């Protein structure tokens, strides 16, 4: 099998290939979603995105909540770091983690309103 070019695809495949998928582990979706942001930075198509990630202005949401606005869980969300919050870096990752003030990219709908 050929090596996947994108971390998102490698991570997603790793959840299933050669083993039983453990759907009750709640952070697996976040793990896959986090690789999307890593891939976007590595692709280098947006100078602004790369700068904002490097300067820790934009982060992946650590706690699956959005500060200040009612919303569904913020699984896999990415956005502007809450002012005065500290962005946490993890070895081997480009995108820091922290609470977000805005959701700019998300893996789940934001609205908690009933339709």
WOCOR-V693427 format. One record per backbone hydrogen bond with DSSP energy under -0.5 kcal/mol. CO is the residue of the C=O (numbers start at 0). NH is the residue of the N-H. If there is no record, write none. Layout:
co=CO nh=NH
co=CO nh=NH
//
This chain:
co=5 nh=9
co=6 nh=10
co=7 nh=11
co=8 nh=12
co=9 nh=13
co=10 nh=14
co=11 nh=14
co=11 nh=15
co=12 nh=15
co=12 nh=16
co=15 nh=18
co=20 nh=22
co=21 nh=24
co=23 nh=25
co=24 nh=27
co=26 nh=30
co=27 nh=31
co=28 nh=32
co=29 nh=33
co=30 nh=34
co=31 nh=34
co=31 nh=35
co=32 nh=35
co=32 nh=36
co=33 nh=37
co=34 nh=38
co=35 nh=39
co=36 nh=40
co=37 nh=41
co=38 nh=42
co=39 nh=43
co=39 nh=44
co=40 nh=43
co=44 nh=46
co=45 nh=49
co=46 nh=50
co=47 nh=51
co=48 nh=52
co=49 nh=53
co=50 nh=54
co=51 nh=56
co=51 nh=57
co=52 nh=55
co=56 nh=80
co=58 nh=78
co=59 nh=97
co=63 nh=73
co=64 nh=66
co=64 nh=99
co=65 nh=68
co=72 nh=74
co=73 nh=76
co=74 nh=106
co=76 nh=60
co=77 nh=103
co=77 nh=104
co=78 nh=58
co=79 nh=100
co=79 nh=101
co=81 nh=84
co=84 nh=86
co=87 nh=96
co=89 nh=92
co=93 nh=95
co=95 nh=59
co=96 nh=87
co=97 nh=61
co=98 nh=81
co=99 nh=66
co=101 nh=103
co=104 nh=77
co=109 nh=71
//
